[in-house]
Amino acid sequence: MAVRLSREQFDALVEDAIAQIPGKFRARMQNLVVSVEDWGPSRDLLGLFEEDQGPQRIRIFQRAHEEMARTEKELRRIVTDTVWHEVGHYFGLDERQVHAIEDRRERLRGLRALRKR
């Protein structure tokens, strides 16, 4: 079953995800707009980084996230992962590089879960 949030609640998840990015990287995020929209160009697209004239932009697609998540906790994790993914593109990483970093984050997440047991 999909999780549904108000736009304000979803915006807060995106803001929390941005706040989790280490400060040394957040400080370098200049000329960047992060926006939330209902859907992207395809229904399974979670986020999109765009480089055009003017500010660079990250678009996060709320409904696609909600359709994927079964719980609010899972939704929070998926939003965080998407924001980090798109920020990686902002810093010039290609898909292969972003996926390598995501794999490392996932391994660290697993180690943290083991320590809590």
Secondary structure, DSSP 8 states (H G I E B T S, - for coil): ------HHHHHHHHHHHHHTS-HHHHTT--SEEEEEES--SSTT--EEEE--SSSEEEEEEHHHHHHH-SSHHHHHHHHHHHHHHHHHHHTT--HHHHHHHHHHHHHHHHHHHHHH-
